[in-house]
């Protein structure tokens, strides 16, 4: 996003989940820490609460699919926080094929 490379969350010492992230500025060659960038919110443990969120950048906007709340959140770069999105970006499905136990989707984001 914006010519920068984002690293979000992960696992630290003792397998603790990290809530911070870092951003690498390709132009300046510098790393900057971003506190509390992880879209995972503390919640009662569930089977899915340990799963990392799915994060994608579409049209220079970062989105996270939250398993627990079953919603898509959008990252607000100005205030460094996640906000509920208006839903996921729209995809135009080009084709679909079922494999052994898996469905492959070929889609193009609204370009």
N, C-alpha and C positions, 0 to 999 in steps of 0.2 A: 504494500500500500504506500502510495506517495514516494516511491523509490526507496522504501525501507523494508527490511526483513524482520518479521516478528517471530519470537519464540514465546509460547504461552504455556505456563504450568509445567508439569512434569513430576518427577519423583526426586526427593532429596535424601539426606542422610536418614537411615533407619526406615526407608520407604515411606517417609512422610510426603503427602501431596503438597506441591508448591502452589501458592496462590499468586506468586509474582511472575513476571515475564521480563523479557529484554527486547529491545529494538535496536537493530543495526542499521545505521545510516550509511548507505552505499557511497554517497557523495563525499562524506567527511571521514569515513572509515572508523566510526566510533560506535560503541555500545552504550546504551542507556537503560537502566533498570526501570521497570514500571511496576509499582506495587499494586497488589490486588487486581490484576488483570484477568485472572482466571474466572471464567463464567460460572464455575461450580460454586453453589451456595451451600452453607452448612444446612443439613437437613437430617432427619432421623435416618439411620442406615436402612437401605433397601438393597435388593439384589443388584440394582442398576446404579446405586449411588457411587460406587467405586469406579465406574466406567468413565474414561475421559470423554469430554465433549467433542463432538465433531465440529471442526472449525474450518471455514472456507472464506476466501476473499472473492467477491464478485463485483465487478464494476467499481473497484477501489473502495469497497465497503467490506468490513469483516463481520461474519455471522457465526453464531454458535448454536448448535442444536442441543438443547438440554434434555437429557433422557428423563430425569426425575420429574420436571415440571411439564414435559412434553410441549415445549414451545421453542420458537426460534428467536434468539436475541441478536440485536445489532450493536456493534461497538461504537460508542461516541468518542471519536478521537480528541475532541476539544476538552472534554471533562474526564476522560479516561474511565468510563463506566459503561456497563451493558444496559441497554434499554430494550423493552419488548418491541419487536419489530412488527410491521404490518403483515407479517407472514413471510414465508421464504420467498426468495427471488423466483420469478416465474421461469419455467423451463419449457422448451418446445421439444417434445419427445420425437426423435427421428425413427426409432425402432426399439423393439423389445424382443429378447430371446431367452427362453428358459434353458438352463444347463442342468447338470446333475445337482439338485438341491440349491440352486442359486439362479436368480433372475438378473440378467444383464440389461441395463438400460443405456441407450445411447441418446444423449440429450445435449442441447445447445442452450446456454443461457441467453436470454433476450438480447441479442447483439444487434 
